[in-house]
Amino acid sequence: MRIFVQIPCLNEENSIADVIADVRRATSHYDDLNILVIDDGSTDRTVEVARAAGADYIVRHNGNCGLAKGYITGLSASLNLGADIIVNTDADNQYKSKNIPDLIQPILDGEADLVVGCRPIEDTEHFSPIKKRLQRFGTSVVRGLSGTSVQDATSGFRAVNREAARQLHTFGDYTYTLETIIQAGRSGFKVMSVDIETNPPTRESRLISSIAQYVARSGMDMLRVYANYAPLRAYLTLSSFPLGVSILLGLRYLFLIGFADST
C-alpha cells in the first residue's frame, strides 16, 4: 500500500521542517510512505528547508495559485507517483501528525473513501464564539448538501483513497475543503469523520482575513458545486423566492381585476 502525505505550503520556512519530522515519527511503521511538498510560489526558503528536512518529492507552482490549486496539484502528483492513499495536512503545524494513522485506518479497513479529521472546535481557545457558530452552521449546510455525516467540514486534515482522489476537482482557487466533501458525497463515496487533535496556532490565518469574505466565497463555492451535481434542485431552490413573489403579485392582480369587474 503506497501512502503519500501531501503538504501544500506558502512561505512556511519556519514550520515545514517540524511538520515533516512529526509526520515521519507518526508514520514510521508504514513500509511505503512518502512526503510530498507542494510549494505555492514561496518567496522564502521553504523549498530548501523542506528538501533538507527529508521531503521525498517537491512540486512547485510558478506563482501563488491558491490553496485549492495546491491541494489538487498534490492529488494529481501523488496519483501519478502511484499513491493508493493520500493524506493532506497543513504546513503551519496546525494538526497533530500522530493522528495520521487514525485517518488512514478506515480506508485500509474499507469503511471509508474519504476521512476528514474533526477538530475539538468547542475546546479551541483561539476560535472566537462567532467562528465556532459559523463552523457549526457551515458544517450542517455541507452535511445537507453532500448527504454525509461529516463533523468538521472546513478541516484540511484528511485522507482519501485513489479512486475518490481521481474524481475530486475544485472550481475555484480559494479553498477545497467544502466543495470536495460535497463532490465526494454526491458521487456516492463513503465519507466519515474521526476525532483529531490540534496544536496552538503559529501564525494568523492567511485564508480568513475577513469572516464576511470567507462566508461569501465559501457559500458561492458550495452553491456552484451543488448545482453541478443536482442542477434541477439547486435552481428550483434559488428560484423559489422570486417565483413565490411573482405568484403573489399575479394573484393580487387577478383579485384587483375581479374586484373591479364586480363593481
Protein Blocks (a to p, Z undefined) as FASTA:
>chain_A
ZZddddddehilkmmmmmmmmmmmmmmmpmbdcdddddehiablmlmmmmmnopabdcdd
fbdnbjklmmmmmmmmmmmnopabdcdddfklmaafklmmmmmmmmmnopafbdcddddf
klmmklcfklmmmmmmmmmmmmmmnopabfblkbcbdcddfklmmmgccfbfkbmmlmmm
mmmmmnopacddddddddddfbdcfklmbfklmmmmmmmmmmmmmmmmmmmlmmmmmmmm
mmmmmmmmmmmmmmmmmmmmmZZ
